[in-house]
Amino acid sequence: MAYWLAKTEPESYSYADLVRLGRDRWNGVRNFKALKYMRTMQLGDLVFIYHTGKEKAIVGVAEVVATAYPDPEEQDPRYIVVDVAPRYPLDRPVTLKEVKQNSVFGEWELVHQPRLSVMPVTEEHWSLVHQIAKLP
């Protein structure tokens, strides 16, 4: 199993929207590095859902329930989507500020490539985000 982070603008589509729908297509990704990452996602991989904009926080976890396929709303076959289903919200959101303040996250693309909308998450980072989410 691999771990990922996917960003969304909560005003347009939030983790709560995914929960309400139960399963949905993760679309709208145009960055080719992010698309490359999406092509490697496998069934059962887990994904942090990150709210951009004013929130800038990891808020929940989803699971990949369908691997990459062409975006049915696009003519260009380079644009792909995956299907995800919600698994659980974090006990509390983990902010970008908290991530940046922790040196363990220093090499993570979330810190260095803020425009990248989909990226891998190491097992160490996955565990640490969960630990931080449980702090008061």
TORKOLPA-818876 format. One record per atom (N, C-alpha, C): x, y, z; chain; residue in one letter; residue number from 1. Coordinates in pm, 1 decimal, always signed. Each point is the difference from the previous one (the first is absolute). Layout:
N
+----------+----------+----------+------+------+-----+
:       xx :       yy :       zz : unit : code : pos :
+----------+----------+----------+------+------+-----+
:        X :        Y :        Z :    A :    a : NUM :
...
+----------+----------+----------+------+------+-----+
***
This chain:
136
+----------+----------+----------+------+------+-----+
:       xx :       yy :       zz : unit : code : pos :
+----------+----------+----------+------+------+-----+
:    +84.7 :   -117.4 :     +0.0 :    A :    m :   1 :
:    -84.7 :   +117.4 :     +0.0 :    A :    m :   1 :
:    +89.5 :   +124.0 :     +0.0 :    A :    m :   1 :
:    -44.0 :   +100.2 :    -73.5 :    A :    a :   2 :
:    +69.4 :   +128.2 :     -3.2 :    A :    a :   2 :
:    -89.8 :   +106.7 :    +61.1 :    A :    a :   2 :
:    +62.7 :   +111.8 :    +34.9 :    A :    y :   3 :
:    -71.0 :   +113.1 :    +59.5 :    A :    y :   3 :
:    +16.8 :   +121.6 :    -88.9 :    A :    y :   3 :
:   -104.0 :    +81.8 :     -3.9 :    A :    w :   4 :
:     -4.1 :   +116.9 :    -87.4 :    A :    w :   4 :
:    -61.6 :   +118.0 :    +71.4 :    A :    w :   4 :
:    +15.4 :   +117.8 :    -59.4 :    A :    l :   5 :
:    -71.4 :   +119.0 :    +41.9 :    A :    l :   5 :
:    -60.0 :    +61.3 :   -124.8 :    A :    l :   5 :
:   -126.8 :    +37.1 :     +7.0 :    A :    a :   6 :
:    -69.1 :    +65.3 :   -111.3 :    A :    a :   6 :
:    -64.5 :   +127.6 :    +52.4 :    A :    a :   6 :
:    +18.8 :   +107.1 :    -75.5 :    A :    k :   7 :
:    -50.5 :   +131.1 :    +41.6 :    A :    k :   7 :
:   -132.0 :    +32.3 :    -68.3 :    A :    k :   7 :
:    -82.1 :    +73.6 :    +73.3 :    A :    t :   8 :
:   -126.4 :    +47.0 :    -53.7 :    A :    t :   8 :
:    -34.9 :   +134.3 :    +62.7 :    A :    t :   8 :
:    -70.5 :    +80.7 :    -74.2 :    A :    e :   9 :
:    -49.0 :   +126.4 :    +52.7 :    A :    e :   9 :
:   -133.8 :    -28.5 :    +68.7 :    A :    e :   9 :
:     -7.0 :    +14.5 :   +132.1 :    A :    p :  10 :
:   -120.8 :    -40.8 :    +71.4 :    A :    p :  10 :
:   -125.2 :    +77.9 :    -39.4 :    A :    p :  10 :
:    +16.6 :   +121.0 :    -54.0 :    A :    e :  11 :
:   -116.6 :    +75.8 :    -45.2 :    A :    e :  11 :
:    -64.8 :    -66.6 :   -121.8 :    A :    e :  11 :
:    +83.0 :    -71.2 :    -79.0 :    A :    s :  12 :
:    -50.4 :    -68.3 :   -119.0 :    A :    s :  12 :
:    -34.4 :   -146.2 :    +27.3 :    A :    s :  12 :
:    +86.5 :    -65.2 :    +78.9 :    A :    y :  13 :
:    -18.2 :   -142.2 :    +29.2 :    A :    y :  13 :
:    +77.9 :    -30.6 :   +126.7 :    A :    y :  13 :
:    -69.8 :    -39.2 :   +104.7 :    A :    s :  14 :
:    +64.1 :    -24.1 :   +128.9 :    A :    s :  14 :
:     -4.2 :   -148.4 :    +36.7 :    A :    s :  14 :
:    +71.3 :    -31.2 :   +106.7 :    A :    y :  15 :
:     -6.0 :   -136.2 :    +52.1 :    A :    y :  15 :
:   -143.4 :    -35.6 :    +38.7 :    A :    y :  15 :
:    -72.7 :    +95.8 :    +54.3 :    A :    a :  16 :
:   -140.9 :    -23.8 :    +35.6 :    A :    a :  16 :
:    -82.6 :    -36.1 :   -123.0 :    A :    a :  16 :
:    +30.8 :    +59.3 :   -115.4 :    A :    d :  17 :
:    -69.3 :    -36.0 :   -124.1 :    A :    d :  17 :
:    +27.6 :   -145.4 :    -36.0 :    A :    d :  17 :
:   +125.0 :    -42.3 :    +14.2 :    A :    l :  18 :
:    +34.8 :   -139.2 :    -28.2 :    A :    l :  18 :
:    -74.9 :    -93.8 :    +94.6 :    A :    l :  18 :
:     -5.8 :    +36.2 :   +127.6 :    A :    v :  19 :
:    -73.5 :    -81.3 :    +97.6 :    A :    v :  19 :
:   -146.7 :    -10.0 :    -40.4 :    A :    v :  19 :
:    -57.7 :   +112.5 :    -36.5 :    A :    r :  20 :
:   -142.6 :     +2.3 :    -38.3 :    A :    r :  20 :
:    -24.7 :    -90.3 :   -120.9 :    A :    r :  20 :
:    +92.3 :     +0.3 :    -97.7 :    A :    l :  21 :
:    -18.0 :    -79.3 :   -121.4 :    A :    l :  21 :
:    +35.6 :   -147.3 :    +20.0 :    A :    l :  21 :
:    +89.7 :    -28.6 :    +92.5 :    A :    g :  22 :
:    +37.8 :   -138.4 :    +27.5 :    A :    g :  22 :
:   +108.8 :    -54.7 :    -89.7 :    A :    g :  22 :
:    +12.5 :    +54.3 :   -118.1 :    A :    r :  23 :
:   +102.2 :    -40.0 :    -97.1 :    A :    r :  23 :
:     -7.3 :   +103.3 :   -111.0 :    A :    r :  23 :
:   +116.9 :    +36.5 :    -54.5 :    A :    d :  24 :
:     -3.4 :    +99.1 :   -106.7 :    A :    d :  24 :
:   +127.4 :     -5.8 :    -82.9 :    A :    d :  24 :
:     -8.7 :    +63.8 :   -112.9 :    A :    r :  25 :
:   +111.9 :    +11.1 :    -93.5 :    A :    r :  25 :
:    +88.4 :   +116.2 :    +44.0 :    A :    r :  25 :
:   +132.1 :    -25.3 :    +11.7 :    A :    w :  26 :
:    +95.2 :   +107.1 :    +30.7 :    A :    w :  26 :
:    +49.2 :    +53.6 :   -132.5 :    A :    w :  26 :
:    -50.4 :   +117.4 :    -37.3 :    A :    n :  27 :
:    +28.8 :    +54.7 :   -132.1 :    A :    n :  27 :
:    +56.5 :   +140.5 :    +10.7 :    A :    n :  27 :
:    +22.6 :    +61.5 :   -114.4 :    A :    g :  28 :
:    +46.4 :   +137.5 :     -3.4 :    A :    g :  28 :
:   +149.8 :    +16.7 :    +10.2 :    A :    g :  28 :
:    +74.8 :   -108.6 :     +7.7 :    A :    v :  29 :
:   +145.7 :     +8.6 :    +10.2 :    A :    v :  29 :
:    +57.2 :    +24.3 :   -139.0 :    A :    v :  29 :
:    +84.3 :   +103.5 :    -12.1 :    A :    r :  30 :
:    +58.2 :    +35.6 :   -129.8 :    A :    r :  30 :
:   +152.3 :     -1.7 :     +0.1 :    A :    r :  30 :
:    +59.9 :     +3.9 :   +116.2 :    A :    n :  31 :
:   +145.3 :     -2.8 :     +9.2 :    A :    n :  31 :
:    +48.6 :   -139.9 :    -37.2 :    A :    n :  31 :
:    +96.5 :     -7.0 :    -91.8 :    A :    f :  32 :
:    +40.5 :   -130.8 :    -51.3 :    A :    f :  32 :
:    +75.8 :    -83.7 :   +103.6 :    A :    f :  32 :
:    +69.0 :    +63.6 :    +92.7 :    A :    k :  33 :
:    +64.5 :    -76.6 :   +107.2 :    A :    k :  33 :
:   -106.7 :    -61.6 :    +90.4 :    A :    k :  33 :
:   -102.6 :    +78.4 :    +33.3 :    A :    a :  34 :
:   -109.7 :    -51.1 :    +82.5 :    A :    a :  34 :
:    -73.9 :   -112.7 :    -73.0 :    A :    a :  34 :
:    -21.2 :    +15.8 :   -130.9 :    A :    l :  35 :
:    -65.5 :   -105.1 :    -78.4 :    A :    l :  35 :
:    +84.2 :   -127.3 :     -1.8 :    A :    l :  35 :
:   +131.0 :    +16.2 :     -8.4 :    A :    k :  36 :
:    +90.2 :   -115.9 :     +3.9 :    A :    k :  36 :
:    -18.0 :    -75.8 :   +131.9 :    A :    k :  36 :
:     -7.6 :    +74.2 :   +108.6 :    A :    y :  37 :
:    -22.8 :    -64.5 :   +129.8 :    A :    y :  37 :
:   -134.4 :    -72.6 :     +1.1 :    A :    y :  37 :
:   -103.5 :    +63.8 :    -53.1 :    A :    m :  38 :
:   -133.2 :    -62.7 :     -0.7 :    A :    m :  38 :
:     +0.1 :   -130.9 :    -78.7 :    A :    m :  38 :
:    +79.4 :     -6.0 :   -106.8 :    A :    r :  39 :
:     +6.7 :   -122.7 :    -80.6 :    A :    r :  39 :
:    +57.7 :   -117.4 :    +78.5 :    A :    r :  39 :
:    +75.9 :    +28.2 :   +104.1 :    A :    t :  40 :
:    +61.0 :   -108.3 :    +78.0 :    A :    t :  40 :
:    -83.3 :    -41.4 :   +121.1 :    A :    t :  40 :
:   -108.7 :    +70.4 :    +26.6 :    A :    m :  41 :
:    -86.1 :    -36.1 :   +112.7 :    A :    m :  41 :
:    -62.1 :   -137.5 :    -22.6 :    A :    m :  41 :
:     -8.0 :    -75.7 :   +107.5 :    A :    q :  42 :
:    -55.2 :   -135.0 :     -5.5 :    A :    q :  42 :
:   -123.1 :    -10.4 :    +90.5 :    A :    q :  42 :
:    -81.9 :   -101.0 :    -27.4 :    A :    l :  43 :
:   -116.4 :    -25.5 :    +85.4 :    A :    l :  43 :
:    +45.1 :    -16.9 :   +144.0 :    A :    l :  43 :
:    -69.6 :    +64.6 :    +90.2 :    A :    g :  44 :
:    +31.9 :    -11.1 :   +141.9 :    A :    g :  44 :
:   +100.5 :   +101.5 :    +49.8 :    A :    g :  44 :
:    +68.4 :    +71.0 :    -89.1 :    A :    d :  45 :
:    +90.0 :   +106.8 :    +44.9 :    A :    d :  45 :
:    -81.4 :   +102.8 :    +77.5 :    A :    d :  45 :
:    +62.8 :    +60.8 :    +99.0 :    A :    l :  46 :
:    -67.8 :   +100.0 :    +82.0 :    A :    l :  46 :
:    +48.4 :   +140.0 :    -36.7 :    A :    l :  46 :
:    -92.1 :    +96.2 :    +10.1 :    A :    v :  47 :
:    +25.1 :   +136.1 :    -47.4 :    A :    v :  47 :
:    -40.3 :   +100.4 :   +106.8 :    A :    v :  47 :
:    +95.5 :    +84.1 :    +40.4 :    A :    f :  48 :
:    -36.8 :   +114.7 :    +82.2 :    A :    f :  48 :
:    -74.5 :    +98.3 :    -89.2 :    A :    f :  48 :
:   -110.0 :    +52.8 :    +49.4 :    A :    i :  49 :
:    -70.7 :   +107.1 :    -70.7 :    A :    i :  49 :
:    +39.9 :   +131.0 :    +67.0 :    A :    i :  49 :
:    +53.1 :    +89.0 :    -81.9 :    A :    y :  50 :
:    +54.4 :   +127.9 :    +46.8 :    A :    y :  50 :
:    -86.1 :   +112.5 :    -54.1 :    A :    y :  50 :
:    -49.4 :    +83.3 :    +90.4 :    A :    h :  51 :
:    -77.2 :   +117.8 :    -40.3 :    A :    h :  51 :
:    +95.3 :   +116.4 :    -23.1 :    A :    h :  51 :
:     -6.4 :    +58.5 :   -118.2 :    A :    t :  52 :
:    +82.4 :   +115.3 :    -33.8 :    A :    t :  52 :
:    -70.1 :   +127.3 :    +44.3 :    A :    t :  52 :
:    +40.4 :   +112.4 :    -58.4 :    A :    g :  53 :
:    -65.0 :   +127.8 :    +29.5 :    A :    g :  53 :
:    +29.5 :    +47.9 :   +139.8 :    A :    g :  53 :
:   -100.9 :    +50.4 :    +66.4 :    A :    k :  54 :
:    +18.0 :    +56.1 :   +133.8 :    A :    k :  54 :
:    +34.0 :   -107.5 :   +103.1 :    A :    k :  54 :
:    -49.8 :   -121.9 :    -21.0 :    A :    e :  55 :
:    +20.1 :   -107.2 :    +97.8 :    A :    e :  55 :
:   +143.2 :    -50.9 :     +3.6 :    A :    e :  55 :
:    +51.9 :    -40.3 :   -114.4 :    A :    k :  56 :
:   +135.7 :    -55.6 :    -11.8 :    A :    k :  56 :
:    +25.2 :   -106.3 :   +107.1 :    A :    k :  56 :
:    -76.5 :   -110.4 :     -9.0 :    A :    a :  57 :
:    +11.3 :   -104.4 :   +101.5 :    A :    a :  57 :
:    -40.5 :   -135.8 :    -55.9 :    A :    a :  57 :
:    +62.5 :   -103.0 :    +53.7 :    A :    i :  58 :
:    -38.0 :   -138.1 :    -28.1 :    A :    i :  58 :
:   -119.7 :    -29.9 :    +90.2 :    A :    i :  58 :
:   -112.1 :    -41.4 :    -59.9 :    A :    v :  59 :
:   -123.2 :    -11.3 :    +77.7 :    A :    v :  59 :
:    -56.9 :   -141.4 :     +8.4 :    A :    v :  59 :
:    +38.4 :    -88.6 :    -91.0 :    A :    g :  60 :
:    -59.4 :   -132.9 :     +1.2 :    A :    g :  60 :
:    +77.6 :    -98.0 :    -84.8 :    A :    g :  60 :
:    -49.2 :   -122.9 :     -1.0 :    A :    v :  61 :
:    +63.1 :   -109.0 :    -74.7 :    A :    v :  61 :
:   -103.6 :    -64.8 :    -90.3 :    A :    v :  61 :
:    +42.8 :    -26.4 :   -122.2 :    A :    a :  62 :
:    -82.0 :    -72.7 :    -97.4 :    A :    a :  62 :
:    +78.4 :   -121.0 :    -47.8 :    A :    a :  62 :
:    -69.3 :    -88.8 :    -69.9 :    A :    e :  63 :
:    +62.3 :   -120.2 :    -56.1 :    A :    e :  63 :
:    -22.3 :     -1.7 :   -150.7 :    A :    e :  63 :
:   +102.3 :    -41.7 :    -74.2 :    A :    v :  64 :
:    -13.5 :    -15.7 :   -144.4 :    A :    v :  64 :
:    -85.4 :   -124.7 :    -24.3 :    A :    v :  64 :
:   -114.8 :    +19.0 :    -68.1 :    A :    v :  65 :
:    -90.8 :   -111.4 :    -25.9 :    A :    v :  65 :
:    -11.1 :    -31.6 :   -149.9 :    A :    v :  65 :
:    +61.8 :    +80.4 :    -84.5 :    A :    a :  66 :
:    +12.6 :    -29.7 :   -143.6 :    A :    a :  66 :
:   +126.7 :    +67.7 :    -48.0 :    A :    a :  66 :
:    +84.7 :    -75.6 :    -66.8 :    A :    t :  67 :
:   +126.4 :    +54.2 :    -47.2 :    A :    t :  67 :
:    -21.7 :    +88.7 :   -122.1 :    A :    t :  67 :
:   +107.6 :    +61.8 :    -44.2 :    A :    a :  68 :
:     -4.4 :   +102.7 :   -104.5 :    A :    a :  68 :
:    -72.9 :    -47.3 :   -125.5 :    A :    a :  68 :
:    -85.6 :    +90.3 :    -49.8 :    A :    y :  69 :
:    -67.4 :    -21.4 :   -127.8 :    A :    y :  69 :
:    -20.7 :   +136.6 :    -64.0 :    A :    y :  69 :
:    -21.6 :     +5.2 :   -131.4 :    A :    p :  70 :
:    -15.4 :   +130.3 :    -66.7 :    A :    p :  70 :
:   -116.0 :    +79.3 :    +58.4 :    A :    p :  70 :
:    +22.6 :   +128.8 :    +17.2 :    A :    d :  71 :
:   -104.3 :    +88.5 :    +50.7 :    A :    d :  71 :
:   -112.0 :     +5.8 :   -103.2 :    A :    d :  71 :
:   -119.8 :    -48.5 :    +33.0 :    A :    p :  72 :
:   -109.2 :     -3.4 :    -97.7 :    A :    p :  72 :
:    -48.8 :   +139.0 :    -40.8 :    A :    p :  72 :
:    +40.6 :   +102.7 :    +73.2 :    A :    e :  73 :
:    -42.7 :   +135.5 :    -32.8 :    A :    e :  73 :
:   +102.7 :    +75.4 :    -84.7 :    A :    e :  73 :
:   +107.0 :    -68.2 :    -40.0 :    A :    e :  74 :
:   +107.6 :    +64.6 :    -76.4 :    A :    e :  74 :
:    +22.1 :    -71.3 :   -133.0 :    A :    e :  74 :
:    +40.4 :    +76.2 :    -98.5 :    A :    q :  75 :
:    +34.5 :    -56.7 :   -130.9 :    A :    q :  75 :
:   +144.3 :    -50.3 :     -2.0 :    A :    q :  75 :
:    +85.3 :    +60.2 :    +79.8 :    A :    d :  76 :
:   +142.7 :    -31.9 :     +2.0 :    A :    d :  76 :
:    +23.4 :   -124.8 :    +85.2 :    A :    d :  76 :
:    +49.8 :   -109.8 :    -59.2 :    A :    p :  77 :
:    +19.0 :   -124.8 :    +75.0 :    A :    p :  77 :
:   +109.4 :     +8.1 :   +106.5 :    A :    p :  77 :
:    +79.1 :   +106.4 :     -1.6 :    A :    r :  78 :
:   +103.8 :    +13.7 :   +103.1 :    A :    r :  78 :
:    -61.9 :    +29.4 :   +136.6 :    A :    r :  78 :
:   -120.9 :    +52.7 :     +1.9 :    A :    y :  79 :
:    -64.9 :    +33.5 :   +125.9 :    A :    y :  79 :
:    -74.9 :   -121.4 :    +52.7 :    A :    y :  79 :
:    +39.2 :    -40.7 :   +118.1 :    A :    i :  80 :
:    -57.8 :   -120.5 :    +59.9 :    A :    i :  80 :
:    -63.6 :    +35.9 :   +134.4 :    A :    i :  80 :
:    -74.4 :    -94.0 :    +53.8 :    A :    v :  81 :
:    -64.2 :    +12.6 :   +130.3 :    A :    v :  81 :
:    +17.3 :   -131.0 :    +75.4 :    A :    v :  81 :
:    -21.8 :     +3.8 :   +129.2 :    A :    v :  82 :
:    -14.0 :   -120.9 :    +81.7 :    A :    v :  82 :
:   -127.1 :    +18.5 :    +81.0 :    A :    v :  82 :
:    -55.5 :   -108.6 :    +48.3 :    A :    d :  83 :
:   -116.0 :     +7.9 :    +88.3 :    A :    d :  83 :
:    +48.1 :    -21.6 :   +143.2 :    A :    d :  83 :
:    -56.0 :    +78.7 :    +90.3 :    A :    v :  84 :
:    +34.1 :    -12.0 :   +141.0 :    A :    v :  84 :
:   -127.0 :     -7.7 :    +83.9 :    A :    v :  84 :
:    +16.1 :    -58.3 :   +117.4 :    A :    a :  85 :
:   -110.1 :     -7.7 :    +96.5 :    A :    a :  85 :
:    +53.0 :    +48.7 :   +134.2 :    A :    a :  85 :
:    -82.5 :    +69.4 :    +77.1 :    A :    p :  86 :
:    +47.0 :    +49.2 :   +130.5 :    A :    p :  86 :
:    +21.5 :   -115.8 :    +96.4 :    A :    p :  86 :
:   +101.1 :    +13.1 :    +84.4 :    A :    r :  87 :
:    +23.8 :   -100.6 :   +103.8 :    A :    r :  87 :
:    -21.9 :    +58.4 :   +138.8 :    A :    r :  87 :
:    +63.3 :   +114.0 :    +31.0 :    A :    y :  88 :
:    -20.3 :    +62.1 :   +130.0 :    A :    y :  88 :
:    +56.4 :   +141.7 :     -0.3 :    A :    y :  88 :
:    -63.2 :    +89.4 :    +77.4 :    A :    p :  89 :
:    +57.8 :   +133.1 :    +18.2 :    A :    p :  89 :
:   +113.6 :    -10.2 :   +101.9 :    A :    p :  89 :
:    +94.1 :    +92.0 :     -5.8 :    A :    l :  90 :
:   +102.4 :     +4.4 :   +104.1 :    A :    l :  90 :
:    -63.4 :    +51.9 :   +128.5 :    A :    l :  90 :
:    +55.8 :    -39.5 :   +113.8 :    A :    d :  91 :
:    -51.6 :    +45.0 :   +130.1 :    A :    d :  91 :
:     -4.9 :   +152.1 :     +5.3 :    A :    d :  91 :
:    +97.9 :    +62.1 :    -60.8 :    A :    r :  92 :
:     +1.1 :   +145.0 :    -19.1 :    A :    r :  92 :
:    +85.4 :    +26.5 :   -123.6 :    A :    r :  92 :
:    -29.1 :   +104.9 :    -74.9 :    A :    p :  93 :
:    +80.1 :    +29.5 :   -118.6 :    A :    p :  93 :
:   +145.9 :    +26.0 :    +37.3 :    A :    p :  93 :
:    +89.1 :    -39.7 :    -89.8 :    A :    v :  94 :
:   +143.5 :    +28.1 :    +16.0 :    A :    v :  94 :
:    +34.1 :   +107.6 :   -101.9 :    A :    v :  94 :
:    +39.1 :   +116.1 :    +50.5 :    A :    t :  95 :
:    +20.4 :   +115.5 :    -87.1 :    A :    t :  95 :
:   +134.2 :     -3.9 :    -71.6 :    A :    t :  95 :
:     +4.6 :    +71.7 :   -110.0 :    A :    l :  96 :
:   +126.1 :    +15.5 :    -72.6 :    A :    l :  96 :
:   +103.6 :    +65.5 :    +90.1 :    A :    l :  96 :
:    -42.1 :    +93.4 :    +82.8 :    A :    k :  97 :
:    +92.1 :    +66.2 :    +93.0 :    A :    k :  97 :
:    +65.5 :   -102.8 :    +92.2 :    A :    k :  97 :
:    -78.8 :    -93.4 :    +52.7 :    A :    e :  98 :
:    +55.6 :   -104.1 :    +87.3 :    A :    e :  98 :
:    +99.3 :    -87.5 :    -75.8 :    A :    e :  98 :
:    -33.2 :    -33.1 :   -122.7 :    A :    v :  99 :
:    +88.8 :    -82.4 :    -82.1 :    A :    v :  99 :
:   +131.9 :    +73.6 :    -23.4 :    A :    v :  99 :
:     -8.5 :   +125.8 :    -37.9 :    A :    k : 100 :
:   +121.1 :    +77.9 :    -28.9 :    A :    k : 100 :
:    +86.5 :    +20.7 :   +124.3 :    A :    k : 100 :
:    -60.5 :     +1.2 :   +116.9 :    A :    q : 101 :
:    +75.7 :    +21.0 :   +123.9 :    A :    q : 101 :
:    +72.2 :   -125.5 :    +47.1 :    A :    q : 101 :
:    -31.8 :   -113.9 :    -57.1 :    A :    n : 102 :
:    +59.7 :   -126.6 :    +42.7 :    A :    n : 102 :
:   +106.6 :    -41.0 :   -101.3 :    A :    n : 102 :
:   +124.1 :     -7.1 :    +43.5 :    A :    s : 103 :
:   +111.8 :    -29.4 :    -90.9 :    A :    s : 103 :
:     -9.9 :   -138.1 :    -65.4 :    A :    s : 103 :
:    -74.3 :    -91.9 :    +59.2 :    A :    v : 104 :
:    -16.2 :   -133.5 :    -59.2 :    A :    v : 104 :
:    -64.0 :     +9.8 :   -138.9 :    A :    v : 104 :
:    -84.2 :   +101.6 :    -19.7 :    A :    f : 105 :
:    -68.9 :    +17.8 :   -127.3 :    A :    f : 105 :
:    +81.8 :    +81.3 :   -100.7 :    A :    f : 105 :
:   +122.1 :    +34.9 :    +32.6 :    A :    g : 106 :
:    +79.6 :    +92.0 :    -79.1 :    A :    g : 106 :
:    +12.7 :    -30.6 :   -148.0 :    A :    g : 106 :
:     +3.1 :   -126.4 :    -37.4 :    A :    e : 107 :
:    +19.1 :    -36.3 :   -141.1 :    A :    e : 107 :
:   -131.1 :    -31.9 :    -72.3 :    A :    e : 107 :
:   -110.8 :     +7.2 :    +69.1 :    A :    w : 108 :
:   -129.0 :    -35.8 :    -58.7 :    A :    w : 108 :
:    -38.9 :   +102.0 :   -106.1 :    A :    w : 108 :
:    -54.5 :    -46.2 :   -110.0 :    A :    e : 109 :
:    -43.1 :    +88.7 :   -108.0 :    A :    e : 109 :
:   -106.8 :    +99.6 :    +46.6 :    A :    e : 109 :
:    -75.8 :    -34.4 :   +101.0 :    A :    l : 110 :
:   -100.1 :    +92.8 :    +53.3 :    A :    l : 110 :
:    +66.2 :   +130.1 :    +45.7 :    A :    l : 110 :
:   +121.8 :    -10.1 :    +48.9 :    A :    v : 111 :
:    +74.4 :   +116.0 :    +48.5 :    A :    v : 111 :
:    +68.5 :    +72.9 :   -115.5 :    A :    v : 111 :
:    +53.5 :    -75.6 :    -95.4 :    A :    h : 112 :
:    +85.1 :    +59.1 :   -105.0 :    A :    h : 112 :
:    -69.7 :    +27.1 :   -132.9 :    A :    h : 112 :
:   -110.4 :    -65.4 :    -25.7 :    A :    q : 113 :
:    -70.9 :    +18.8 :   -126.6 :    A :    q : 113 :
:   -147.4 :    +27.3 :    +29.7 :    A :    q : 113 :
:    -29.2 :   +119.2 :    +47.9 :    A :    p : 114 :
:   -135.5 :    +29.3 :    +47.8 :    A :    p : 114 :
:   -108.1 :     -7.9 :   -107.4 :    A :    p : 114 :
:    +35.3 :     +4.7 :   -126.8 :    A :    r : 115 :
:   -101.5 :     -4.9 :   -105.5 :    A :    r : 115 :
:    -30.3 :   -143.4 :    -44.8 :    A :    r : 115 :
:    +75.7 :    -96.3 :    +46.8 :    A :    l : 116 :
:    -20.8 :   -139.0 :    -39.8 :    A :    l : 116 :
:   -123.4 :    -55.4 :    +70.9 :    A :    l : 116 :
:    -98.5 :    -48.0 :    -77.0 :    A :    s : 117 :
:   -129.4 :    -36.8 :    +57.4 :    A :    s : 117 :
:    -12.4 :   -145.5 :    +44.7 :    A :    s : 117 :
:    +89.6 :    -86.3 :    -45.6 :    A :    v : 118 :
:     +2.0 :   -140.0 :    +43.0 :    A :    v : 118 :
:   +146.3 :    -37.5 :    +19.7 :    A :    v : 118 :
:    +29.7 :    -65.1 :   +113.4 :    A :    m : 119 :
:   +138.8 :    -35.1 :    +28.9 :    A :    m : 119 :
:     +5.2 :   -121.5 :    +91.4 :    A :    m : 119 :
:   +112.5 :    -72.0 :     -3.8 :    A :    p : 120 :
:    +15.2 :   -113.0 :    +91.8 :    A :    p : 120 :
:    +25.0 :    +47.6 :   +142.9 :    A :    p : 120 :
:    -28.7 :    -88.4 :    +93.4 :    A :    v : 121 :
:    +23.5 :    +23.4 :   +142.0 :    A :    v : 121 :
:    +79.1 :   -119.9 :    +51.2 :    A :    v : 121 :
:   +111.7 :    +24.8 :    +66.0 :    A :    t : 122 :
:    +75.8 :   -111.4 :    +56.1 :    A :    t : 122 :
:    -75.8 :    -60.2 :   +117.7 :    A :    t : 122 :
:    +34.7 :   -121.5 :    +34.8 :    A :    e : 123 :
:    -62.6 :    -64.7 :   +115.9 :    A :    e : 123 :
:    +28.7 :    +79.3 :   +127.3 :    A :    e : 123 :
:   +121.2 :    +53.3 :    +10.9 :    A :    e : 124 :
:    +36.4 :    +81.2 :   +116.3 :    A :    e : 124 :
:    -88.2 :   +125.2 :     +9.5 :    A :    e : 124 :
:    -18.7 :    +68.8 :   -112.4 :    A :    h : 125 :
:    -84.3 :   +119.5 :     -0.6 :    A :    h : 125 :
:   -145.2 :    -35.0 :    +28.7 :    A :    h : 125 :
:    -47.3 :   -111.9 :    -56.3 :    A :    w : 126 :
:   -137.2 :    -44.9 :    +23.7 :    A :    w : 126 :
:    -25.1 :    -18.6 :   +150.1 :    A :    w : 126 :
:    +92.1 :    -69.6 :    +65.2 :    A :    s : 127 :
:    -13.8 :    -25.6 :   +143.8 :    A :    s : 127 :
:     +8.0 :   +128.1 :    +81.1 :    A :    s : 127 :
:    +92.8 :    +87.1 :    -37.0 :    A :    l : 128 :
:    +18.4 :   +123.3 :    +75.5 :    A :    l : 128 :
:   -121.2 :    +92.2 :    -12.2 :    A :    l : 128 :
:    -59.3 :     +9.8 :   -117.6 :    A :    v : 129 :
:   -120.9 :    +81.2 :    -15.6 :    A :    v : 129 :
:   -109.7 :    -53.5 :    +91.8 :    A :    v : 129 :
:    -14.9 :   -131.7 :     +5.6 :    A :    h : 130 :
:   -101.5 :    -58.0 :    +89.3 :    A :    h : 130 :
:    +30.3 :    +30.9 :   +146.4 :    A :    h : 130 :
:   +126.8 :     -4.9 :    +38.5 :    A :    q : 131 :
:    +37.7 :    +32.5 :   +138.6 :    A :    q : 131 :
:    -35.1 :   +145.8 :    +31.2 :    A :    q : 131 :
:    +33.5 :    +90.6 :    -91.2 :    A :    i : 132 :
:    -28.7 :   +142.1 :    +20.5 :    A :    i : 132 :
:   -151.4 :    +21.9 :     +7.2 :    A :    i : 132 :
:    -76.1 :    -70.7 :    -81.1 :    A :    a : 133 :
:   -145.8 :    +16.9 :     -1.5 :    A :    a : 133 :
:    -64.1 :    -37.6 :   +133.2 :    A :    a : 133 :
:    +64.8 :    -81.9 :    +78.7 :    A :    k : 134 :
:    -55.3 :    -42.6 :   +128.6 :    A :    k : 134 :
:    +39.4 :    +93.0 :   +115.6 :    A :    k : 134 :
:    +90.8 :    +95.1 :    -27.0 :    A :    l : 135 :
:    +40.9 :    +93.0 :   +105.2 :    A :    l : 135 :
:   -112.5 :    +96.3 :    +34.6 :    A :    l : 135 :
:     -7.8 :    +41.2 :   +126.5 :    A :    p : 136 :
:   -105.1 :    +96.5 :    +36.6 :    A :    p : 136 :
:    +26.0 :   +137.0 :    -61.9 :    A :    p : 136 :
+----------+----------+----------+------+------+-----+
***
